[in-house]
Every structure is written in C-alpha cells, then in structure tokens.
Amino acid sequence: MSKHSDIVVVGAGPAGLSFARTLDGSGLSVTIVEKAPLESIANPAYDGREIALTHLSKEIMERLGIWQRVPEDEIYRLKDAKVWNGSSSYQLYFPQPTKARGGETDRLGNLISNHNIRRAAYEAVKGQENVNILSGVGVKEARTTDTQAYLTLDNGEELTARLLVAADSRFSQTRRQIGISADMHDFGRTVIVCRFKHEISNQHTAVEFFQYGRTLALLPLEEHLTNCVITIDSDKAGSLLALSPEEFAADLEKQLGFRLGKMEQAGTLHTYPLVGVHAGRFYAPRAALIGDAAVGMHPVTAHGFNLGLESADILGKLVVQAAQNGRDIGASSLLERYNAKHQINTRPLYHGTNAMVKLFTNEAAPAKLLRSLVLRVSNNLPPVKKLITRQLTG
C-alpha cells in the first residue's frame, strides 16, 4: 500500500530543503526523499565550494530562518569584483554599491561555504512538523498523471502525492523519468577548488581571471584567505593535480603574477566536472523542477544557488497561496506560472553566461581582440555595467 503526501520532494540539498521550508505552517504534508544518509544531510562535509549570495538571496534565507543559522564568522563580505583578461593589465571593475534592494550596503554580496548553507537549511527544516525526511533511500521510478504523482523507492516502498518536486541535481534522474528534456553543455573542463592563505590582502575583492589555457576565480574569505577556483581543460587537469601542495601553491603564485604574495594551501582540494544544464521546461503534469534540476550554471559567477533559491521561493509562494485559497496545488495553471517566471529569470542568464565563457576561453587571435573590446565596452557604458551589477547583487 502506498503512502500519500501532499508533496514529495526528491533531493534534500539546499534547494529541496529551502522549498520545504517555504511550506512551514501551510498545513501541507511534505515528504523529502534523499539517497544520502541522514548524517551527511545533518552534518555535510566541506566540499570546497563557496557560494556568492546576492542581497535577494540573503532576504529569502532570512525569511526562511536559514541565514540566522549560519555562523556569523563564516559569512564573508564580498566588497567588489574585477575581471582580468589574459596578459592585459586592463580590468573590468564592479565597485562596491552604496545601495542594494532599497537599503544601504557595504558589499556587492556575501560568500558562504556550501556545506554551511546545507547544514543551516537542514537545521531550519528538521523541526518542521509537516515535513518527513526519508534518508538513505533513492527513487527507482517516478511517473505522473494528470491527477497524481507516483514514486517507487529503492526499498520497494511506494509514495503518491498531489505534487512531485525534483531537486536531485543537474543530472536529475527524476527529470528524465517524467519526460523533461534538458540542454546539457559539457565544457570538457574540470574545476579544481581549494582555499589558500596568502601574504598580501585580497581587499575582500572577487577576481575572475581569464588566462590563456585556464580560468582562475578568486573568492575572498578572510583578508588573507581566498578560495581559488581553477577551471582547466580536463586532459590537462591531471598534471596540475599531480603537483605537491607546495608546487601547486608556487604554480598559483606565478599564474597570479604574485599579486597575493607567498601562498600556502589551507584546506583539502576538490574537483568537479564542468557541465551546464538548462531544462527545456520546468514542469510536467503534477511535477516541477527546482534548483540544479532546473538550471545548473557554469561556476564562473559562483552564482548558481541564487537561482536555485529563487526557484524554491517562487514555487513555494504559488503553492502556499493555492493551498490558502483552497485551490489545487498541482494544477497545470500554477505550474505554468512557475515555469514562465523562472524561465525569464534563468534562460537569458544561462545562455549569456555560456556565450561569455565560450568567448573568454577562445584563444584565437580575433577572439582575444574581441575579449579586450568587450571588457572596455562593459567598463565604459554605465547602462551595461549597471545591468551586470544588478545581476550580481540580485
């Protein structure tokens, strides 16, 4: 006999948990299915990823009671940002804004480690009376009809719901099973992330350095501690990973032209394949996609979770409003509204980011000239710069 919930969420990552949190006090029963064990949800390991959070994301996380659960000394100020291109000394500069979302600010955004976001999201949800987390079990099959969603779990258990929400990563099996196609762009590159201590202050400035052969992002944490994100062709990653910690640091110093002085590895090194994903649509009958299952961004802006959080917030508000008014929480009209709003938020940003990355990793002579021109135009046209800054701040 199957167990019924109003909503089943597949995936207890930060997007899935944030969505569940939007339903607190709604009277809707929510089951979250997560193949990882409960211990790894409650106490996620450090994974090397630092997330740049917009002012909008901070507002949403505060409203959901997640922000308050992140240790204050592990919320890092992102004052401003620069973009460097190849060997040129010219830089595109995004200064610290004085105002964001109607209030005064001293920063472009904030940086928080992914594992701290995940832990805080779980802490916010774990005491929620209407949420049940089934951990350590995966989804074997997911299907939907016009009236209901059906799930069969790895352990043979069957679940039904009025609404299925897929939040199970950019490689979402649930998305495929319910028949939603996705644009998947494999960049053929590997992302290497690690924290480094350094002699010279980072000035709390984020830097995107499009070199020839690799891309280097510097995400400032403490004044003398920076998360370094190296993106390199996958066939060249092995030689970099084979270096000793001292050799790796020396290579990084050289790549940066010693701008941060002497550097020292200050944590574990992590690698990820670089694949961008954008689903063709974010809904099917009785189902919706959120988080990376909907859109998995290139990490060039460290911006992906902002979109995942927005998706959870948009869908959550629509579902709660429907429940309060006695309407169907899985109606096609509701899911179409969610799809339209989140597509507008994500599609231009996804394709624009991919186009920018394609240009700034192209090393042909004409592309190098165009790269330089794009930076100068962006720097000297206030409307363009303001538009980019608004995307960065949310």
KEKOLRO-543224 format. One record per residue (C-alpha): x, y, z; residue number from 1. Coordinates in nm, 4 decimals. Layout:
N
xx:yy:zz:i
X:Y:Z:NUM
...
This chain:
394
xx:yy:zz:i
0.0000:0.0000:0.0000:1
0.1406:0.3401:-0.0968:2
0.1941:0.6278:0.1431:3
0.0368:0.9577:0.0396:4
0.1655:1.3130:0.0948:5
0.0514:1.6412:-0.0475:6
0.4019:1.6968:-0.1845:7
0.7037:1.4719:-0.2403:8
1.0423:1.6398:-0.2861:9
1.3240:1.4330:-0.4378:10
1.6555:1.5622:-0.3049:11
1.7500:1.7084:0.0351:12
2.0070:1.9534:-0.0967:13
1.9756:2.3243:-0.0153:14
1.7144:2.3869:-0.2879:15
1.4911:2.0982:-0.1804:16
1.5188:2.1893:0.1874:17
1.4578:2.5587:0.1156:18
1.1424:2.4707:-0.0765:19
1.0197:2.2565:0.2146:20
1.0900:2.5488:0.4447:21
0.8624:2.7778:0.2400:22
0.5754:2.5412:0.3280:23
0.6085:2.5778:0.7043:24
0.2649:2.6450:0.8544:25
0.0889:2.5744:0.5234:26
-0.0903:2.2631:0.6504:27
0.0537:2.0641:0.3580:28
0.2239:1.7322:0.4279:29
0.5722:1.7063:0.2720:30
0.7910:1.4000:0.2237:31
1.1562:1.4525:0.1243:32
1.3364:1.1557:-0.0313:33
1.7175:1.1608:-0.0199:34
1.9520:0.8749:-0.1113:35
2.2313:1.0054:0.1132:36
2.2301:0.9000:0.4811:37
2.0798:1.1389:0.7367:38
2.4211:1.2065:0.8949:39
2.5529:1.3584:0.5701:40
2.2429:1.5809:0.5450:41
2.2662:1.6966:0.9067:42
2.6466:1.7369:0.9062:43
2.7555:1.7826:0.5440:44
3.1284:1.7662:0.4776:45
3.3198:2.0657:0.3426:46
3.3207:2.0277:-0.0370:47
3.5381:2.3212:-0.1451:48
3.2531:2.5250:-0.2906:49
3.1971:2.8840:-0.1771:50
2.8658:3.0363:-0.2835:51
2.8315:3.4051:-0.3744:52
2.4921:3.5097:-0.2417:53
2.3012:3.8127:-0.3683:54
2.1136:4.0542:-0.1433:55
1.7878:3.8941:-0.2622:56
1.9144:3.5509:-0.1565:57
2.0004:3.6873:0.1871:58
1.6448:3.8239:0.2209:59
1.4914:3.4886:0.1243:60
1.7218:3.2930:0.3549:61
1.6452:3.5281:0.6450:62
1.2715:3.4890:0.5867:63
1.3107:3.1097:0.5860:64
1.5182:3.1127:0.9054:65
1.8257:2.9727:0.7288:66
2.0588:3.2735:0.7275:67
2.0401:3.3065:1.1066:68
2.1730:2.9514:1.1440:69
2.4997:3.0195:0.9583:70
2.7864:3.1130:1.1961:71
2.8457:3.4883:1.1667:72
3.2225:3.4457:1.1387:73
3.1717:3.2199:0.8351:74
2.9714:3.4752:0.6368:75
3.2328:3.6544:0.4293:76
3.1997:4.0041:0.2864:77
3.2296:4.0334:-0.0925:78
3.3127:4.4042:-0.1299:79
3.3653:4.4388:-0.5047:80
3.4739:4.2427:-0.8135:81
3.7224:4.2621:-1.1007:82
3.7639:4.0793:-1.4310:83
4.1094:4.0363:-1.5855:84
4.1744:3.9144:-1.9378:85
4.4864:3.7239:-2.0449:86
4.8119:3.9162:-2.0090:87
4.6415:4.2571:-2.0225:88
4.6630:4.4859:-1.7201:89
4.3220:4.6348:-1.8085:90
4.0389:4.5273:-1.5789:91
3.6614:4.5406:-1.5741:92
3.5692:4.6715:-1.2301:93
3.2436:4.6389:-1.0360:94
3.2730:4.8692:-0.7348:95
3.1048:4.8250:-0.4002:96
2.7475:4.9546:-0.4339:97
2.6192:5.2042:-0.1791:98
2.2643:5.0720:-0.2041:99
2.1081:4.7341:-0.2813:100
1.7407:4.6377:-0.2766:101
1.6431:4.9761:-0.1380:102
1.8817:4.9833:0.1573:103
2.2367:5.0953:0.2259:104
2.5089:4.8317:0.1906:105
2.8837:4.7923:0.2288:106
2.9158:4.4970:-0.0101:107
2.8410:4.3532:-0.3505:108
2.7234:4.0321:-0.1811:109
2.8247:3.7615:0.0647:110
3.0205:3.4364:0.0419:111
2.9165:3.1285:0.2402:112
3.0549:2.7764:0.2116:113
2.8124:2.5344:0.0512:114
2.8285:2.2909:0.3437:115
2.7250:2.5684:0.5847:116
2.4227:2.6531:0.3683:117
2.3251:2.2863:0.3552:118
2.3610:2.2436:0.7318:119
2.1645:2.5618:0.8073:120
1.8850:2.4585:0.5689:121
1.8563:2.1192:0.7399:122
1.8578:2.2801:1.0859:123
1.5700:2.5058:0.9767:124
1.3633:2.2154:0.8396:125
1.4325:1.9336:1.0849:126
1.1820:2.0531:1.3461:127
0.9121:2.1361:1.0923:128
0.6003:1.9366:1.1865:129
0.4704:1.8945:0.8314:130
0.7979:1.7535:0.6896:131
0.9148:1.3914:0.6908:132
1.2623:1.3091:0.5577:133
1.3235:0.9608:0.4168:134
1.7036:0.9324:0.4006:135
1.9316:0.6580:0.2763:136
1.6916:0.5567:0.0005:137
1.6754:0.6539:-0.3651:138
1.3965:0.6765:-0.6209:139
1.3747:0.3781:-0.8529:140
1.0894:0.5123:-1.0637:141
0.8943:0.8369:-1.0847:142
0.5887:0.8955:-1.3024:143
0.2983:1.1347:-1.3087:144
-0.0545:1.1534:-1.4454:145
-0.2946:1.4452:-1.4675:146
-0.4231:1.3611:-1.1207:147
-0.1296:1.2277:-0.9171:148
0.2448:1.1587:-0.8902:149
0.3739:0.8072:-0.8205:150
0.7164:0.7082:-0.6861:151
0.8703:0.3674:-0.6273:152
1.1713:0.3741:-0.3957:153
1.4785:0.1505:-0.3999:154
1.3477:-0.0368:-0.0960:155
1.0189:-0.1179:-0.2711:156
0.8152:0.1407:-0.0836:157
0.5607:0.3343:-0.2904:158
0.4674:0.7007:-0.2480:159
0.1948:0.9127:-0.4025:160
0.1467:1.2890:-0.3972:161
-0.0534:1.5711:-0.5455:162
0.2744:1.7365:-0.6488:163
0.6214:1.5989:-0.7186:164
0.9180:1.8381:-0.6902:165
1.2519:1.7293:-0.8381:166
1.5561:1.8810:-0.6662:167
1.8028:1.5996:-0.7325:168
2.0963:1.7765:-0.9035:169
2.1745:1.8882:-1.2571:170
2.1982:1.5207:-1.3578:171
1.8449:1.4631:-1.2264:172
1.7133:1.1121:-1.2849:173
1.3665:1.2306:-1.1838:174
1.3690:1.4935:-1.4588:175
1.4382:1.2259:-1.7197:176
1.1805:0.9848:-1.5815:177
0.8982:1.2393:-1.6007:178
0.9914:1.3193:-1.9612:179
1.1549:1.6624:-1.9420:180
1.4461:1.7202:-2.1781:181
1.7389:1.9459:-2.0944:182
2.0103:2.1366:-2.2747:183
2.3320:1.9893:-2.1309:184
2.6560:2.1619:-2.2195:185
2.9701:1.9647:-2.1334:186
3.2544:2.2168:-2.1390:187
3.5178:1.9408:-2.1407:188
3.6790:2.1109:-1.8442:189
3.7477:2.0275:-1.4806:190
3.7000:2.2631:-1.1864:191
3.9630:2.2453:-0.9106:192
3.8831:2.4273:-0.5850:193
4.0918:2.4865:-0.2750:194
4.1489:2.7507:-0.0067:195
4.4836:2.9291:0.0124:196
4.6440:3.1554:0.2711:197
4.8491:3.4432:0.1299:198
5.0729:3.7325:0.2381:199
4.9026:4.0239:0.0619:200
4.5431:4.1250:0.1441:201
4.2715:4.0258:-0.1041:202
4.0871:4.3506:-0.0125:203
3.7662:4.1411:0.0015:204
3.7628:4.1650:-0.3796:205
3.6485:3.8813:-0.6053:206
3.8530:3.8342:-0.9209:207
3.7733:3.6432:-1.2412:208
4.0973:3.5929:-1.4340:209
4.0511:3.4625:-1.7895:210
4.4009:3.3448:-1.8658:211
4.5117:3.1569:-2.1760:212
4.4634:2.7856:-2.1061:213
4.2802:2.8207:-1.7773:214
4.0334:3.0384:-1.5885:215
4.1029:3.1389:-1.2297:216
3.8442:3.2764:-0.9878:217
3.9456:3.4233:-0.6526:218
3.6728:3.4317:-0.3892:219
3.7804:3.6342:-0.0831:220
3.7030:3.4872:0.2571:221
3.9180:3.6350:0.5328:222
4.1554:3.9128:0.4288:223
4.4441:3.6673:0.3912:224
4.2385:3.3610:0.2980:225
4.0965:3.3061:-0.0520:226
3.9102:3.0235:-0.2195:227
4.0769:2.9611:-0.5557:228
3.8693:2.8089:-0.8357:229
4.0724:2.6839:-1.1307:230
3.8957:2.5767:-1.4497:231
4.1148:2.3858:-1.6921:232
4.0756:2.1501:-1.9889:233
4.0130:1.8042:-1.8439:234
4.3036:1.6480:-2.0346:235
4.5395:1.8959:-1.8638:236
4.3958:1.8673:-1.5138:237
4.5930:1.5549:-1.4263:238
4.9326:1.7251:-1.4471:239
4.8107:2.0031:-1.2170:240
4.6598:1.7585:-0.9690:241
4.9843:1.5595:-0.9602:242
5.1717:1.8557:-0.8074:243
5.2607:1.8582:-0.4391:244
5.0830:2.1217:-0.2230:245
5.3989:2.3357:-0.2344:246
5.4319:2.3022:-0.6121:247
5.0601:2.3775:-0.6580:248
5.0913:2.6947:-0.4482:249
5.4027:2.8030:-0.6410:250
5.2208:2.7495:-0.9714:251
4.9287:2.9587:-0.8465:252
5.1598:3.2398:-0.7305:253
5.3092:3.2516:-1.0791:254
4.9679:3.2462:-1.2518:255
4.8609:3.5436:-1.0399:256
5.1801:3.7381:-1.1065:257
5.2478:3.7254:-0.7295:258
4.9573:3.9671:-0.6677:259
4.8795:3.7887:-0.3390:260
5.2431:3.7252:-0.2483:261
5.3528:3.3947:-0.0984:262
5.0691:3.1396:-0.0948:263
5.0054:2.8241:0.1066:264
4.7364:2.5579:0.0640:265
4.4908:2.5878:0.3544:266
4.2481:2.3011:0.3048:267
4.1503:1.9998:0.1028:268
4.1462:2.0097:-0.2755:269
3.8256:1.9162:-0.4612:270
3.7461:1.8581:-0.8304:271
3.4227:1.8700:-1.0314:272
3.3348:1.8071:-1.3973:273
3.2087:2.1220:-1.5675:274
2.8628:2.0673:-1.7154:275
2.5939:2.3335:-1.7569:276
2.2256:2.2343:-1.7687:277
1.9007:2.4143:-1.8502:278
1.5763:2.2167:-1.8668:279
1.3539:2.2871:-2.1676:280
1.0661:2.3451:-1.9278:281
1.0405:2.3354:-1.5505:282
0.7210:2.1355:-1.5152:283
0.5279:1.8270:-1.6237:284
0.1819:1.7098:-1.5146:285
0.1849:1.7163:-1.1318:286
0.5598:1.7876:-1.1230:287
0.8062:2.0774:-1.1082:288
1.1841:2.1160:-1.1249:289
1.3782:2.3397:-0.8855:290
1.7453:2.4018:-0.8071:291
2.0063:2.2436:-1.0306:292
1.7470:2.0002:-1.1684:293
1.6014:2.3068:-1.3428:294
1.9201:2.5077:-1.4064:295
2.2823:2.4128:-1.3391:296
2.5024:2.7170:-1.4029:297
2.8656:2.7467:-1.5065:298
3.0502:2.8414:-1.1826:299
3.2131:3.1492:-1.3384:300
2.9892:3.3749:-1.1256:301
2.9681:3.1396:-0.8215:302
2.6019:3.2319:-0.8637:303
2.4119:2.9055:-0.9176:304
2.2453:2.8621:-0.5778:305
2.0860:3.2064:-0.6059:306
1.8767:3.0748:-0.8945:307
1.8009:2.7535:-0.7062:308
1.6843:2.9507:-0.4050:309
1.4713:3.1764:-0.6251:310
1.3074:2.8699:-0.7833:311
1.2189:2.7305:-0.4399:312
1.0821:3.0676:-0.3303:313
0.8735:3.1263:-0.6456:314
0.7201:2.7779:-0.6442:315
0.6709:2.7792:-0.2673:316
0.4763:3.1059:-0.2725:317
0.2489:2.9816:-0.5527:318
0.1801:2.6521:-0.3733:319
0.1086:2.8172:-0.0360:320
-0.1206:3.0730:-0.1982:321
-0.3124:2.7955:-0.3768:322
-0.3495:2.5971:-0.0532:323
-0.4732:2.9015:0.1379:324
-0.7366:2.9668:-0.1277:325
-0.8494:2.6045:-0.1470:326
-0.7115:2.5561:-0.4987:327
-0.5243:2.2625:-0.6490:328
-0.1533:2.2846:-0.5529:329
-0.0542:2.0738:-0.8552:330
-0.2753:2.2404:-1.1163:331
-0.1219:2.2875:-1.4602:332
-0.2058:2.6602:-1.4488:333
0.0005:2.7011:-1.1299:334
0.2947:2.5077:-1.2741:335
0.2793:2.7093:-1.5970:336
0.3018:3.0336:-1.3973:337
0.6042:2.8997:-1.2111:338
0.7670:2.7917:-1.5360:339
0.7112:3.1286:-1.7060:340
0.8523:3.3285:-1.4152:341
1.1607:3.1130:-1.3583:342
1.2370:3.0824:-1.7310:343
1.2501:3.4635:-1.7537:344
1.4908:3.4674:-1.4584:345
1.7214:3.1960:-1.5850:346
1.7272:3.1459:-1.9607:347
1.8997:3.4748:-2.0592:348
2.1488:3.4379:-1.7730:349
2.2295:3.0748:-1.8567:350
2.2860:3.1300:-2.2280:351
2.4557:3.4659:-2.1731:352
2.6996:3.3121:-1.9259:353
2.7777:3.0234:-2.1611:354
2.8380:3.2643:-2.4502:355
3.0689:3.4757:-2.2341:356
3.2629:3.1695:-2.1207:357
3.2938:3.0480:-2.4796:358
3.4361:3.3837:-2.5873:359
3.6710:3.4257:-2.2929:360
3.8155:3.0752:-2.3278:361
3.8693:3.1095:-2.7023:362
4.2385:3.1731:-2.7677:363
4.2214:3.2523:-3.1402:364
4.3643:3.5974:-3.2237:365
4.0284:3.7522:-3.3308:366
3.8647:3.6248:-3.0106:367
4.1420:3.7755:-2.7977:368
4.0788:4.1146:-2.9581:369
3.7040:4.0797:-2.9055:370
3.7592:3.9795:-2.5409:371
3.9504:4.3016:-2.4792:372
3.6858:4.5072:-2.6598:373
3.4011:4.3511:-2.4578:374
3.5732:4.4407:-2.1291:375
3.6327:4.8002:-2.2371:376
3.2766:4.8469:-2.3645:377
3.1316:4.6944:-2.0457:378
3.3518:4.9188:-1.8313:379
3.2680:5.2395:-2.0144:380
2.8965:5.2021:-2.0806:381
2.7190:5.2765:-1.7498:382
2.3871:5.1080:-1.8503:383
2.5672:4.7830:-1.9355:384
2.7716:4.7921:-1.6158:385
2.4645:4.8707:-1.4065:386
2.2764:4.5772:-1.5626:387
2.5593:4.3356:-1.4804:388
2.5875:4.4736:-1.1267:389
2.2146:4.4250:-1.0734:390
2.2546:4.0586:-1.1744:391
2.5442:4.0212:-0.9307:392
2.3559:4.1767:-0.6396:393
2.0124:4.0311:-0.7167:394
